[in-house]
Amino acid sequence: MTIRVAIAGAGFIASIHAKAVKNQPNAELVAVVEKFEDKAKPFAEEYAIPNVYTTLEDLIAASTADAIIIGTPNFLHASQSITALKAGLHVLVEKPMALSVEEATRMDQVSRETSRILMVGHCWRYDREVNWLREQVAANQLGNIIRTKGYGIHENWGPKGWFVQKDLSGGGALMDMGIHAIDTVRYLLGDPDPVSVYAQIGTYYGDYNVDDTGMLIIRWENGTVSYIETGWWQPHSDGPEAATQLFGLKGYGSVFPSCLALPDLEHDQVEVIDNGFVFPREEHCEQEMYDRQVAHFLSCIQEQAIPNSSASKGLANMEILAAAYKSGETGKVVWLKDA
Ligand SMILES: NC(=O)c1ccc[n+]([C@@H]2O[C@H](COP(=O)([O-])OP(=O)(O)OC[C@H]3O[C@@H](n4cnc5c(N)ncnc54)[C@H](O)[C@@H]3O)[C@@H](O)[C@H]2O)c1
């Protein structure tokens, strides 16, 4: 069965999704929904998309699609997802899935009521190196993981436009970059529930009403504690824009670079396993990751399966973000579960 896919938005991420859809044998890129025609037309030409609409309602009325990938500004994610789900479309919505926990909860509920797939673009779950490290963790190569360090940081740059307007984005670097670091470590750890969040969050590098600097400490139900840094315009990043380190009782593991370091204290040796991964990559956010994400979306539609980055996983991330912003305001630990 060929799945007819539409894309909402004709901006940065939409191009990556368009290429990803084009790379699938079981999908056809049938439409783009973009508010501005002068953006929509060249986009449709570049990716040979036959239908152009300026509103989601026009797409729905034309019945040209089975599924939609939503790559619009954050404030539109909830309303567009809900409209599309109610019209019978399966939805892959970009991260963050919504502006708030309330919106995300409603989206999850509508997806259940309509029996349509709602998947969130937590793309690192589809990365080959992240999945390799997750397999090592699941095989207990590192032993119990005591603590983790991770970040999502833009070094010496940051986005503009709707990204730096709170009513349109919901928040700053934490919503934009921190969410990747949070979701990646949660995935690596096997999706434990968060127990508590402490955060220090601020705005230092620009004249806008969203955060550009943050540090979080998340305690998970399995006892692991994660330290997360997030930011735009930071004068330094420890590596590429996203990375995670895991410190276990038996050893250390990381992406990126992707490797394990397994100490043998008796023989004063450390075995390093890197699985042949090249670091740094040519493209840190490589197209193949997004191709695998879309392939997963299509297979969930075909098999009526729950996506790896399901709405409830996206919702858990939204709960962590909300707790972090609250902690940032109050200076107190926010408890999400009894310790
Ligand atoms: N997963 C990732 O790696 C990744 C990377 C970048 C962005 N994103 C996410 O993708 C989303 C879009 O980010 P971007 O960088 O592509 O933004 P962008 O500003 O480049 O593109 C957004 C597009 O949506 C269009 N738009 C605005 N209102 C619309 C409407 N009502 N209907 C249809 N289109 C409308 C805009 O005109 C624009 O072309 C954000 O949620 C962002 O967080 C994810």
The ligand as an SDF file (V2000), in Angstrom:
LIG
                    3D

 44 48  0  0  0  0  0  0  0  0999 V2000
   13.7940   17.4550   14.8440 N   0  0  0  0  0  0  0  0  0  0  0  0
   14.6200   18.3360   14.3740 C   0  0  0  0  0  0  0  0  0  0  0  0
   15.7820   18.0570   14.1220 O   0  0  0  0  0  0  0  0  0  0  0  0
   14.1220   19.7310   14.1090 C   0  0  0  0  0  0  0  0  0  0  0  0
   14.9710   20.6580   13.4920 C   0  0  0  0  0  0  0  0  0  0  0  0
   14.4470   21.9400   13.2200 C   0  0  0  0  0  0  0  0  0  0  0  0
   13.1490   22.2600   13.5710 C   0  0  0  0  0  0  0  0  0  0  0  0
   12.3730   21.3260   14.1900 N   0  0  0  0  0  0  0  0  0  0  0  0
   10.9930   21.6620   14.5700 C   0  0  0  0  0  0  0  0  0  0  0  0
   10.2300   21.8360   13.3680 O   0  0  0  0  0  0  0  0  0  0  0  0
    9.2750   22.8820   13.5310 C   0  0  0  0  0  0  0  0  0  0  0  0
    9.4850   23.9290   12.4490 C   0  0  0  0  0  0  0  0  0  0  0  0
   10.7970   24.4690   12.5680 O   0  0  0  0  0  0  0  0  0  0  0  0
   11.5520   25.0930   11.2910 P   0  0  0  0  0  0  0  0  0  0  0  0
   12.9420   25.3550   11.7250 O   0  0  0  0  0  0  0  0  0  0  0  0
   11.3100   24.2690   10.1000 O   0  0  0  0  0  0  0  0  0  0  0  0
   10.7460   26.4680   11.1720 O   0  0  0  0  0  0  0  0  0  0  0  0
   10.5880   27.3910    9.9010 P   0  0  0  0  0  0  0  0  0  0  0  0
   10.2210   28.7220   10.4100 O   0  0  0  0  0  0  0  0  0  0  0  0
   11.7980   27.2530    9.0080 O   0  0  0  0  0  0  0  0  0  0  0  0
    9.3610   26.7510    9.0920 O   0  0  0  0  0  0  0  0  0  0  0  0
    8.0260   26.8290    9.5390 C   0  0  0  0  0  0  0  0  0  0  0  0
    7.1390   27.0070    8.3030 C   0  0  0  0  0  0  0  0  0  0  0  0
    5.7690   26.9390    8.7100 O   0  0  0  0  0  0  0  0  0  0  0  0
    5.0680   27.9210    7.9580 C   0  0  0  0  0  0  0  0  0  0  0  0
    3.7740   28.2520    8.5740 N   0  0  0  0  0  0  0  0  0  0  0  0
    3.5000   29.1990    9.4910 C   0  0  0  0  0  0  0  0  0  0  0  0
    2.1850   29.1860    9.7930 N   0  0  0  0  0  0  0  0  0  0  0  0
    1.6200   28.1930    9.0670 C   0  0  0  0  0  0  0  0  0  0  0  0
    0.3040   27.6870    8.9350 C   0  0  0  0  0  0  0  0  0  0  0  0
   -0.7090   28.1820    9.6540 N   0  0  0  0  0  0  0  0  0  0  0  0
    0.0990   26.6380    8.0920 N   0  0  0  0  0  0  0  0  0  0  0  0
    1.0980   26.1220    7.3680 C   0  0  0  0  0  0  0  0  0  0  0  0
    2.3870   26.5960    7.4420 N   0  0  0  0  0  0  0  0  0  0  0  0
    2.6280   27.6020    8.2690 C   0  0  0  0  0  0  0  0  0  0  0  0
    6.0260   29.0840    7.8840 C   0  0  0  0  0  0  0  0  0  0  0  0
    5.6660   30.0200    6.8790 O   0  0  0  0  0  0  0  0  0  0  0  0
    7.3240   28.3570    7.6120 C   0  0  0  0  0  0  0  0  0  0  0  0
    7.5430   28.1740    6.2270 O   0  0  0  0  0  0  0  0  0  0  0  0
    9.4680   23.3920   14.9510 C   0  0  0  0  0  0  0  0  0  0  0  0
    8.5440   22.7950   15.7960 O   0  0  0  0  0  0  0  0  0  0  0  0
   10.8620   22.9640   15.3320 C   0  0  0  0  0  0  0  0  0  0  0  0
   11.0250   22.7590   16.7190 O   0  0  0  0  0  0  0  0  0  0  0  0
   12.8380   20.0790   14.4520 C   0  0  0  0  0  0  0  0  0  0  0  0
  1  2  1  0
  2  3  2  0
  2  4  1  0
  4  5  1  0
  4 44  2  0
  5  6  2  0
  6  7  1  0
  7  8  2  0
  8  9  1  0
  8 44  1  0
  9 10  1  0
  9 42  1  0
 10 11  1  0
 11 12  1  0
 11 40  1  0
 12 13  1  0
 13 14  1  0
 14 15  2  0
 14 16  1  0
 14 17  1  0
 17 18  1  0
 18 19  2  0
 18 20  1  0
 18 21  1  0
 21 22  1  0
 22 23  1  0
 23 24  1  0
 23 38  1  0
 24 25  1  0
 25 26  1  0
 25 36  1  0
 26 27  1  0
 26 35  1  0
 27 28  2  0
 28 29  1  0
 29 30  1  0
 29 35  2  0
 30 31  1  0
 30 32  2  0
 32 33  1  0
 33 34  2  0
 34 35  1  0
 36 37  1  0
 36 38  1  0
 38 39  1  0
 40 41  1  0
 40 42  1  0
 42 43  1  0
M  CHG  2   8   1  16  -1
M  END
$$$$
